[in-house]
Amino acid sequence: MKLEDYARSGRYLKWTDTNIHHIALNMDISEFRSLEPVLSDRHGTDQYEINILVKDPDIDLYESILATKSKDLLVKLLNEWTDSPSLFLRLNKEGTGFYTKWTITRAPFIYDKASGKVKNLPAKKK
């Protein structure tokens, strides 16, 4: 196994290579709404761990966990996924720690659970 493949096989979403990820919810929306925080052994604080799918241009699609303490991020994700839980979101992270700013926009594709594939959304009509 290449070192790069090993690094991507980690449990949590990696932010070392890029500040932008395309993610989709990999759990039921009701399960997401009722998430409870878990204690992070590494940081000794509570965080929320969200099961997600990540669309990576190099390896297409893989499962991961988005770990966050940001209530702002959780509310933004909940607002977007309540409308469409299969929607991919473009998650952009700027800064670190207390100064982290999250920007979320809708990506032009969805995850089709029946086929297990990513599909492009049709272009919007003007």
KAZIBEL-V214735 format. One record per pair of residues at least 24 apart in sequence whose ideal C-beta (glycine too) atoms are under 10 Angstrom apart, sorted by the first residue. I is the first residue (numbers start at 1). J is the second residue. Records with the same first field share a line. If there is no record, write none. Layout:
I = J / J
This chain:
4 = 58 / 59
5 = 59
8 = 54 / 56 / 58 / 59 / 62 / 64
9 = 62 / 64
10 = 64 / 65
11 = 49 / 63 / 64 / 65 / 67
12 = 40 / 42 / 47 / 49 / 64 / 65 / 66 / 67
13 = 50 / 52 / 54 / 62 / 64 / 65 / 66 / 67 / 68 / 91 / 93
14 = 54 / 64
15 = 91 / 93 / 96 / 100
17 = 56 / 58
18 = 56 / 57 / 92 / 93
19 = 91 / 92 / 93 / 94 / 95 / 103
20 = 90 / 91 / 92 / 93 / 103
21 = 52 / 54 / 55 / 56 / 64 / 66 / 88 / 89 / 90 / 91 / 92 / 93 / 107
22 = 52 / 53 / 54 / 55 / 56 / 57 / 61 / 88 / 89 / 90 / 91 / 107 / 108 / 109 / 118
23 = 50 / 52 / 53 / 54 / 55 / 64 / 66 / 77 / 81 / 87 / 88 / 89 / 90 / 91 / 104 / 107 / 111
24 = 52 / 53 / 54 / 55 / 61 / 81 / 84 / 85 / 86 / 87 / 88 / 89 / 107 / 109 / 110 / 111 / 113 / 118
25 = 50 / 51 / 52 / 53 / 66 / 77 / 78 / 80 / 81 / 84 / 85 / 86 / 87 / 88 / 89 / 111
26 = 50 / 51 / 52 / 53 / 54 / 63 / 64 / 65 / 66 / 85 / 111 / 113
27 = 51 / 52 / 81 / 85
28 = 85
29 = 78 / 81 / 82 / 83 / 84 / 85 / 86
30 = 85
32 = 74 / 77 / 78 / 81 / 82 / 85
33 = 78 / 81 / 82
35 = 74 / 78
37 = 68 / 69
38 = 67
40 = 67 / 69
42 = 67
43 = 67 / 69
45 = 69
48 = 73 / 74 / 77
50 = 74 / 77 / 81
52 = 77 / 88 / 89 / 91
53 = 86 / 88 / 111 / 113 / 116 / 118
54 = 88 / 91
55 = 88 / 90 / 107 / 109 / 111 / 118
60 = 117 / 118
61 = 88 / 111 / 116 / 117 / 118
66 = 91
68 = 93 / 100 / 102
69 = 97 / 100
70 = 100 / 101 / 102
72 = 100 / 101 / 102
73 = 100 / 101 / 102 / 104
74 = 102
76 = 102 / 103 / 104
77 = 102 / 104
79 = 104
80 = 104 / 105 / 106
84 = 110 / 121
85 = 110 / 111 / 113
86 = 110 / 111 / 112 / 113 / 118 / 119
87 = 111 / 121
88 = 118 / 119 / 121
